[in-house]
Amino acid sequence: MPRLGPGLGLDAATARRRSVFFRDAAHRLDGVAPALAADFARGRYALAGALVPLSSIITISSGAKRVSDAAGALVTVPANMPAFARRSGRPRLLIEGPTTNLALDSAAIHGWLATGAHSPTRTGNVALAPDGTMAAARLDYPAGSGTAFGSVYRLITSPAASPAYAFSVWLRGALGGETIYLTWTKSSSVHQTIACTLTSQWQRFVLVSTLDTSGANYINIGRDGRAGNADTPAQTIYAWGAQIEAGDIATSYVPTTAAAASRIADVVQLTTGAAATLQGAAASLAWRGRGRSAVASQPLVGLPSGYALLRGGTAPAELRLDGSSAAALSLGSVLPGEIGAAVGWDGAGRAGAVNGAAASADAAGLDRARTGIFLGGAAGMPAGCALEIDELVAWATRGSGAALTGQARGWA
């Protein structure tokens, strides 16, 4: 059974080791200890002055999700359970929008069509895939030079309009050091291509491109001298787990066979007790983690009825403090990227800071309903969006500008 993530329960010894973390100086705001401290990266959680399990902090509505565990193996997290991303080297709470994988037969790449004089010999089910199944394909490529081309490919016809699509696939070399190319070939004859330098271990590679919505689009694994690919020697590689999805990031893997397959959005809500720490007339909040996309108005901390407390701006890179019928307060342009945000409010207005910058403030009150508090949005994240959260901390007081700036830091 895979280990799903840190802090899902507490034993007595663990509780003793973690009993004081939320009272340390790093978690205080103007000397005040937090009412809520959720350190997802270390798996330690406190609410109202006591240690609690993660289930006392959040509830989750989600489909099954495939993520990498601490050893790098791809494991399945059951529906309605927390999933943790480890791309940064530590576990972060993972919240993703919905997606559909348009790459058919995603684990049977040996069955894809081949094109070009230098296309590979394909053999299926000959190596362990990242998920531990004997399902990886072996692709034996002859040497290629000049404008010669050869690849395995899939056709995507008339995809829905989207600013970008991400093609991702796991690859490894038989020896390590091999170079293979991922290429989008389009009916418009505009190609995008990237070189993938392989090791003997599985890696997931991603190529992002716009697509022709009224024509044919091909994803290729191989080389295409017409697209500027360098000469390549004869080489053997292994491939598995292709995914094509709307957006400019690769999200958790959704397997397909003869038809496209989808994953629903994750809806993550603070429990009644945890939400109460942010429902008072005066409160502050620190959010630490990564926003992986720059999508207009994406919610980082959501409220009911489609509103948000912390969200992206109409300029997608911008982060804003909202929660009010007045204009949102801009905190700076930080999306996509690592975010350490701290915000606070009381009857005199609201203030916030991000990534160590001086706090901004205004006199707007938080008049949007806070009857529910969500990580992401009340209906989940938009398609093509994902959050990786290290830590969430709340205090029952509005912090001073200097204190908010001090808490607007990365996880440590």
N, C-alpha and C positions, 0 to 999 in steps of 0.2 A: 504494500500500500504506500503510495508516495506521500512524503511529508508535504502537506498543503501550504504551510506557512507558519511563521512564528507567532507564539502567543495565543493559540486557539484555546488553551486552558492553562491553569496554574496549579502546580503542586506546592507543598509547604516550603520545600527548600528553595524553589524558584522565587516564591513570594518573599522570602527573607532577603534574598540577594537583591531584589528589585525594589525593596520597600521604600527607599528614600529618593529615588531618582527624580521624582516630580517636585521635590522640595529643594533641589539644589539651586545654586545661584543662576545657572543657565536657563532655568525654567521660570524664574521670577520676573514679574513685570512691575516696575516701581516698588520692588520689595514684596509684592503679593504673589503667593503660590497659586498655581493654576487650579481651576475647578475641574478641568478635563485635560488629560495629557495622553495622547495616543501616539506612541513611538512604534510605527509599523515596521521600521527597519530592524529594530532590536526585539520586537515582540513583547513590549511592556506597556501596560495600560493602567491608568488611574482615573477615578471618577469620584468627586466629592470627598477627597482625602483618603481614599482606600484603593488598593489594587483590585482590579477586576479582570475577567477574561475579555477577549475581543468581542464576544457575543453581547457584552454589556455596553459596547460602544456603537456598533453598527449592525444593521440588517441588510441582507443582499438578496436581490432578485436578479438572476442571471441564468444563462444557459451553461452547459458544460464548456470548459475552456481548456485549451492545450497550451501549456507554458513549460519553460525549462526549469528543472529543479536545480538544487545547489550543485549537483554533479554534472549539469549540462544536458541531462537526458530530458526528452520531451515527455511530459506526463499529463494526464487528464485530470483536471479539477472538476468535481461533480457540480451540477447546477446548484445555484443558491449558496455556494461556498466562496470564501475569499480566495482570490488568486493573487500571486505575487510575481512581479517581474524582477528579473535579476540581470538585466542588461548592464546596469551600473556596477555590478559586482556585489550588491547587497539586495535583500528582498525589499521591494516597494509594493504597496497596495496598488493593484492594477485595475483601472476602470476604463472600459472601452465602449465606444459607440457600436451600433450594429454594422455588420458587413456581409457581403455576399462574395464568395469565391467563384469567379467566372472561369477558372482554369479547370476544365473537365479532366477526369482521370488523373487527379493531382498526384497520387502516389504511384501511378503506373506510367512513368515517363518513357519506359521502353516501348509503350504502345503508341506514342505520338508519331506523327508523320515525319518523314525525313526528306530533305531537299539538298540539292547540290552534289557536285562530284566528290566533295570531301565530307559527305555526311557520315556519321558514325555507324558502326555495327552496334546493335542494341540487344542487351540481354537483361531480362527482368528477374526480380526477386533473387538476387545473388549476394546481397550484403545487408547487414543490419542497418536499418534506418534510424534516425534520431529518436523515434518512439520505441525502439527495441524490436520492431517487427522485421522479418526477413523480406523486405519489400523494396529495397533500393535498386535502382537500375544501373547497370554498367554500360557506359558509352565509350567505345573504342574509336578514337578519331585518327585518321591518317594525317600525315603532315600536310600543311596548307601554306601557300605563299601567294604573293601578288593579289590579284583580284578574285582568286578562287574563294568559294564559299561552300559551307556544308554545315547542316545543323539538324536538330529535331525541333519541331515547332507545333504550336497550336494556333488555330484561327479564332479570333474574337470578332464577331460581326455586329456592327451598329450598336456599340455600347451606349448606355444612357449618358447624357451630357454630364460631365464632371470636370472641374478645373485640372484634375490630374488623376492618373491611375498608377498604382504601385504593383509591379511584378516582382515576386519574391520566390526563391527556391533555395533548398539546402543542397550544397555541393561539397565534395571532398575529392582529393586526388588519390590515385593508387599509391603514389610515392611521396607527394608533396612537392610544391614548386611549379605545378602545372598552371598554365594560363588559359582560361576559357572566357568567352564573351557572351553576355546577355544583350540581346538586341530587340528593340521594337521595330518592325517593318510595317509601313503603313501604305494605304492606297494613295496617299498624297506624296509618296516617295520621300518623305522626311523621316529619317531614321534617328533613333537614340540608341547609344550603345555604351556599355561599360566593360572594362577588363576586370576579371575576377582571378586573383592569385590564390591558388588553393593550397591547403595543407593536407596532411593525412587525417585531420579531424573535421567533423562536420561544421560548416559555417553557413549562415543564412545570408544570402546576397539579395540586394534590392535595387531595382531600376525603376525610376519614376518618369512618366511621360504623359503628355496630352495624347488623346486618341482621336481618330477620325470617327465621328459619330454617325456618318452616313456611308461609311465604306468599310473595307476589310483592314484588320489589324492582326499582325502575327507576332507572337512571342517566340524567340529563337534562343536555343542554347547551342553554341558552336562558334564558328567564326564567319565573318563576312568581309572580305577584302574590299568590297564596294563601299562599306561603311567605315573604311579606314582602319580595320583591325590589322594588327601586326602579324607577321608570319608566325606559324606555330609548328612545333614538331609533332610527330606521332605521339599520342598520349592516351591514357585511360583515366576516366573520371567516373564518379558515382553521383547520381542525382535523385532527389526525392522531394516531395512536398511542395509542389508549385502552387502559387496563389496569385490571383489577379483581383484587385479590389479598388473601389473608388477611394481617392484620397492620396496624400503624398507620403504615407507611412505604411509599413507592413504591420498588421495587427496579428493577434494570435491565430494560429493555423486552423482553417476549416477544411476538412477533407471532402473531396468530391469523387463521384464515380461518373455515371453517364449524364448527370445533370448538375447545374450549379447548386451550391448549398449555402445556407445563411446562418449567422449567429445573431441572437438578439442583443440589444443594448443592456449593459449592466446598470441596474438602479441600486444605488448605495445610499441608505438613509441612516442618519443618527438615531439611536434609540431615544425613547422619551426622556430618559434621564440625561443622556448626553446632550440632546437638543436644548434642554432647559438651561444649560450653561450659556447659551447664546440668545436666549429669549427675553432677558431682562432689559430694563431701560438703559443700563450701562453694561458694556461688555467689550472684550477684545479677543482677537483671534489671530493665531499664527498658522500659516499654511506653508509647508516645505516639501518640495518635490520637483517634478518635471512636467511641463506641458509639452507634449510631443508635436503639436500642430499649431499653426497660426490660422484659425478659422474664426471669422467674425462672430462675436457674442457668445462664444462657447463658455459654458458655466464651469467654474472651478468649485464654488460652493453655491448650491442652488436653493431656491425657495419654491413654495407652491405656485401654481398658476403660471408657470413659465418664467418667473422672475428669478433673480440671482442676487446673492450678497457679494460675491467676487466673480468676475467674468472677464472674458475678452471684450475688446471694444469693437466699434464698427471698422476701425483700422485693425486688421486681424492681429498685429503684433502687440497691440496695446493691452495692458491689464487695468481693470477699473474696479473701484469700490462702488457698489450700487446699493440695492435694498431700499431705494427711495424713489418717489415719484418725481423728484428733482433730477437734474442731469447727473449722470454718474461722475465720480471723481477719478480722474486719470492718475495712475500711479507710475506709469512709464512703459516703454516698449521692451518687453522681455520674452514674448512668445514667438517661436517655440524656444524652449530652453529651460535651464535650471532656475527655480523660483524660490525665493525666501520672502514671503509677504507677511506683513503684520498690519492689522486694521483694528480700529476701535471706534466706539460711538457712545454718546450719552445725550441728555436733553439739550446740550449746547451744540451738537453737530457730530461730525464724523471726521476721522483722520486715518491716514494709511501711508505705509512706506513699503518699498520693495528693494531687495538686494542691496541693503545698506545705505540707500539714498535717504536724504532728509525727508521727513514726513510732510505730506500735503494735507490740508484740512479745509473744511468749509462748514457752513452752519446748517446744512440740510439734515433733517431728521430721518431716521429709518422708519418709514410709514408702510412699507410692504409687510404683509403677514409673514411671520416667522413660526407659524404653527408646525411646520416641518422643515428640517434642515437636511440637505443632501450633499454628498460628495459627488461632484458632477451635477447633473440636472435632475429635476423631479421626474423627468421621463428618460433619463440617461443622457449620455453624451451624444452629440451629432455624429453622423457617419463620418469616418475618416479622422476621428479624434480619439485621443487616449491620454489619460493622466497616470502618472506613477508617483504615489505619495509616500514620502518618508515619515512625515510627522504632522499632527494636528494638535494645537494647544489652545485652550480657551481660559480666559480670566473673567471674573465677575466685576470688572472695573474697566473704565476707559484709560488706556495708558497715555502717558505724556508723549509728546512728539519724539523726545530723545529715547524713551523706552521702546516705542514702536520701531524706531530705526534700529535699535539694538537687537530686537527680536526678528527683524527683517533680514534673516541670514539663512544660509544653507544648513542642512542637517549636519550634526557633529556629535 
